[in-house]
Amino acid sequence: MFCARQSFLVLGLSRSGRAAAEFLLSRGATTYIYDDVESERVEKTANELMEKGAKRVKKEELASTPERCDALVLSPGIPIDHALAVAFKRNKKAVLGETELAARSMRCPIIAITGTNGKTTTVSLLTETLLAGGYNAKACGNVGTPMIDFCGLDENGVAVAEISSFQLETLNSLCPHIAIVLNVSEDHLNRHYNMENYVFLKAKLLKNLSEAEYAVLNYDDRAVRAFAERTKARVLYFSVRERVEGAYYENGELYFQGEKIMAANQLSVGGIHNIQNALAVIVAAKTLGVKTETLAAALASFKGVKHRIEPVGEKDGVLYINDSKGTNVDATVQAIGCMKRETVLLLGGKNKGYDYTRLFSVLGRSAVVHAVLYGENRYELLKCARAQGYEKVTVCTGFERAVKIAKLIAEKGQAVLLSPASASFDEFASYEERGEAFVKLTGVFEEETKDEISAETELDDASTERDADGHGEQTVVIAEHEDGELE
């Protein structure tokens, strides 16, 4: 790609879009920018990019850009079937993302990690492990820092990249030295339409691997295990169920190719999903030659990542846990499985196309004693709860109200878990913002009495149910809702 002789339209000025624009400008490319979001952040970003030479496109000029520009650079939040992307393709112009730009320019080895859940934890854990092993490792990609920011890393560095399905839509040139696929379960179907498309995108991570590279696959996930048939790379597995060529869990111990690495109870983060993440890290680290004692020490000292089953404090005998990163059903089921106390669960947000049946079937066998449903998809959650016979629910409108209600319901010795199984975009810009709001609300609001909550809240009697003997309400809906919305 001869940037200095080409022109690009960067669509979307998110963190990734900004990084792409800055990279193109630094290479002498004619760079146009556009974002239809009106906010102080976007204005600030656009002005700073224009000072560096970018040209801002007006909305009425967008239609002509497929003819004027050589390529469209999509931010990950914009789908590949966006009207402008379709127009560029019809004009036989390139449609790519920031990660694709980076893949064409990186000089250092790349370890790429994808999967429905566990990506951020695994990227963070592997980066810390490689740093301990003497590598100049940098976490990048969907974890926070755009991959393109590390194009200056030489062969002595290692880019540990979290790759999302959104990024994979426009990613074609990446050939990581090690590609890790953690798991594949229902997610983002509102964007990818069906599981077949979603699985196809996850498998794209392996398509460029040769016999000189490694594919690290979850043997316990049938869909992921089948990816071995789609790659020329040497395949290594990780498993919590049986011995495999790679890393495995057996009798409370973690092994790699028959060598004991450490006891599972030495991990500072709990849950079977964290054992799986650790096993994936073991395969990658051992493949790169990290010593066993260094690897074990790094795994034992890792404290987890923010917003993922993160204890944020205890107040009045109630433990508050922030799992705002639990944006799909599988992630929330994992979080529920980690709970040792009786738990009040906060569920809801923006729908991503999920079937919540499995979630509510699990709740009846878990430590969850009550679920507070809120957000845009609260009635869909309620319908599914009722279909599964799960009646220990309260439904309310907004997030702040939900946290207050959960705090009132929780008793001393119990926990309140935010693990929404939903996106945050109905009320927040990101799951991080939602998590920070949760932390703030649990620590600062003055405790109200149940009478005060009831006095200021309108109950819809038609939406409550009683059991067969006419006893008290099993489902309490706290909201102002439209006629017939629960039908």
HELIX and SHEET records of a PDB file:
HELIX    1   1 CYS A    3  ARG A    5  5                                   3    
HELIX    2   2 ARG A   15  SER A   26  1                                  12    
HELIX    3   3 GLU A   40  GLU A   51  1                                  12    
HELIX    4   4 LYS A   59  SER A   64  5                                   6    
HELIX    5   5 THR A   65  ARG A   68  1                                   4    
HELIX    6   6 ALA A   83  ARG A   90  1                                   8    
HELIX    7   7 GLU A   98  ALA A  103  1                                   6    
HELIX    8   8 LYS A  119  ALA A  132  1                                  14    
HELIX    9   9 MET A  147  PHE A  150  5                                   4    
HELIX   10  10 SER A  165  LEU A  168  1                                   4    
HELIX   11  11 LEU A  189  HIS A  192  1                                   4    
HELIX   12  12 MET A  195  ALA A  203  1                                   9    
HELIX   13  13 LYS A  204  LEU A  206  5                                   3    
HELIX   14  14 ARG A  222  ARG A  225  1                                   4    
HELIX   15  15 ALA A  226  ARG A  230  5                                   5    
HELIX   16  16 ALA A  264  GLN A  266  5                                   3    
HELIX   17  17 ILE A  272  THR A  287  1                                  16    
HELIX   18  18 THR A  292  SER A  301  1                                  10    
HELIX   19  19 VAL A  329  GLY A  337  1                                   9    
HELIX   20  20 THR A  357  LEU A  363  1                                   7    
HELIX   21  21 ARG A  378  ALA A  387  1                                  10    
HELIX   22  22 PHE A  399  ILE A  409  1                                  11    
HELIX   23  23 TYR A  431  VAL A  444  1                                  14    
HELIX   24  24 LYS A  450  ALA A  455  1                                   6    
HELIX   25  25 ASP A  461  SER A  463  5                                   3    
SHEET    1   A 5 LYS A  55  ARG A  56  0                                        
SHEET    2   A 5 THR A  30  TYR A  34  1                                        
SHEET    3   A 5 SER A   7  LEU A  11  1                                        
SHEET    4   A 5 ALA A  71  LEU A  74  1                                        
SHEET    5   A 5 ALA A  94  GLY A  97  1                                        
SHEET    1   B 9 ASN A 136  GLY A 141  0                                        
SHEET    2   B 9 GLY A 157  GLU A 162  1                                        
SHEET    3   B 9 ILE A 110  THR A 114  1                                        
SHEET    4   B 9 ILE A 178  VAL A 181  1                                        
SHEET    5   B 9 TYR A 214  ASN A 218  1                                        
SHEET    6   B 9 ARG A 234  SER A 239  1                                        
SHEET    7   B 9 GLY A 246  GLU A 250  1                                        
SHEET    8   B 9 GLU A 253  PHE A 256 -1                                        
SHEET    9   B 9 GLU A 259  ALA A 263 -1                                        
SHEET    1   C 8 GLU A 310  LYS A 315  0                                        
SHEET    2   C 8 VAL A 318  ASN A 322 -1                                        
SHEET    3   C 8 ALA A 415  LEU A 418  1                                        
SHEET    4   C 8 THR A 343  GLY A 348  1                                        
SHEET    5   C 8 VAL A 368  TYR A 374  1                                        
SHEET    6   C 8 VAL A 393  VAL A 395  1                                        
SHEET    7   C 8 GLU A 473  VAL A 477  1                                        
SHEET    8   C 8 GLU A 465  ARG A 466 -1                                        
END                                                                             
